[in-house]
Amino acid sequence: MNKKSLRKEMISTLSSLETSYKKKNEEVLKSKLLDYIEAHDIESIGIVLAMPHEMDTDGIISHLVRQGKLIYTPVCDYSNKQMNFCRFTSFDKVTKDEKGLRVPEDTEAINNSPDLIVVPGLIYSEEGYRIGYGGGFYDRFLSHYDGLKASLLFEEQIGEVVVEHHDIPVDVLITPDRVIDAEAKREKNA
């Protein structure tokens, strides 16, 4: 299957997850991510303001803000196909961009080197390769980023991934059932 077909199939799968199942697993993922952040002494986090079919990140972001962590959310420049991580301070100061994605109102405070970036996606291999939404924003951004890269996902999102030369893998995959050291798996398979 090609990437476009795989994307469409996974969006359908994620959209059909029962609300109670999704909420229960999102709570487990939130807890696991917060534990990971604490264990790795992470102070600044890049994380997306999620779309409805994605894992809800609002609770994670709220918790991290209350803990005093510095939160940055992606803002895309669609004409230049570039992305920056802009400081998030409050859900009261969020707007929507031209594609309908939630972004902070203030896009002046940029930090493109947070300690951790939580990388969204649709489908993941256990080696950390992912299929995103097809814009290439994260792969372009991550090609210049040296910090930790993790993804939160449901077990249903582990599957077939078509890897291309420009794809940048994440280091860690966090699912409700396990934490996968994707970087170690890549090194083992190299």
Number of C-alpha atoms within 10 A of each C-alpha: 9 9 17 11 9 18 19 12 14 17 16 12 13 18 14 11 13 9 10 9 9 18 14 11 19 22 16 15 25 21 14 19 20 16 12 15 18 11 9 12 10 16 16 20 24 26 23 23 22 14 12 9 14 18 21 19 17 14 12 18 26 15 13 18 15 9 10 10 16 19 25 28 27 27 22 19 13 13 6 7 12 16 18 22 27 22 24 25 18 13 15 8 11 16 13 11 15 9 8 9 16 19 24 24 19 14 15 11 11 17 19 19 18 21 19 21 26 19 22 20 19 23 27 25 18 20 22 25 24 27 25 18 17 12 11 16 19 21 18 16 16 19 12 10 15 11 14 17 21 24 23 24 23 21 15 14 20 17 16 17 20 16 14 8 5 10 17 18 25 23 20 22 26 22 22 18 12 11 17 18 17 21 19 14 14 15 9 9 8 6
